[in-house]
Amino acid sequence: MPDVVDQQLPAWAALPAALSPLPDLITVMVGSNDLFSGARHRTRLPDAMAELVSRLPRGSVVTTLPQPRAAARLANRHLDEAARRGHLRVVDLRTDGPDSWRGKLAADFFHPNEAGYAALTDAFEPVVRQVLRADL
């Protein structure tokens, strides 16, 4: 989250107006590393998610954090509220993600492998299609 909030969002905001119009679609999947990289990142995760939500353009697609940890639940509240307001579209990995990650993890046993990314694509696809249809 710190990389996205502190580096990527400011870099995107600083792009010259000549690069307009805005992209048709912005997708974000971030936060899982923060849950497992130590207490400092984990405790900051909910506030960082709130910051991300406030700075993303309307209609961005963001995934929830499916892990059953307190910091993930608090971070997801920001996403759920933004979705209720119509600000963001949510890919809810708590309900629409893979039922099991068995056979879907890379050699580090954390990041997805090809099968894992395919499962994530299955979760993203219906939400992305809705967003693109709405913009036509």
Buried (B, 14 or more C-beta within 10 A) or exposed (E): BEEBBEEEBEEBEEEEEEEEEEEEEBBBBBBBEBBEEEEEBBEBBBBBBBBBBEBBEEBBBBBBBBBEBEBBBBBBBBBBEBBEEEBBBBBBBBEBBBEEBEEBBEEEEEEBBEBBBEBBEEBBEEBBEEBEEEEE
